[in-house]
Amino acid sequence: MSQIAIRAAHPDDLATLVGFACAMALETEGKRLNPATVRRGIAALFAQPGRGRYLVAERSGAVAGTLMVTYEWSDWRCADWWWIQSVYVAPPHRRCGVFAALYRHLEHECAQAQGVCGLRLYVEYENQAAQRIYAGLGMRHMRYHMYEHAQPWLAQVIATGPGERRG
């Protein structure tokens, strides 16, 4: 098995991160994203690091996977939750420990950070494989359901894909 190196993403990774985000949305939700919008969204995170950041996993000299970390303030805990989002591992690097390496790196950072109460993520109900991976890394299922109210303009940003359910 090849060595996996984890590093902070930088603006030179922009094209790769855009490609990964678009591939992830298509694979997991059947959504075709507008690459120009995704590019602006990722560039905005680099320009405003208070919103979050990306980690990149490299394997055999190639970018093998990534995840985004965003921050949520918890008044109950007087600390931030770090949310894991936009997880993607390129197909040739799957089942090689790439996500586990990203997660363990972030878990270590979280343990060392002041004012961080833990890690959270959300996952599609049907994505049983990902749920098994998360549980195997020590995460546990929470009792919350997620709700949203999306602004009408959002429909213009994300095109409805063939696998998306309405309702």
Disulfide bonds with the S-S distance in Angstrom:
none
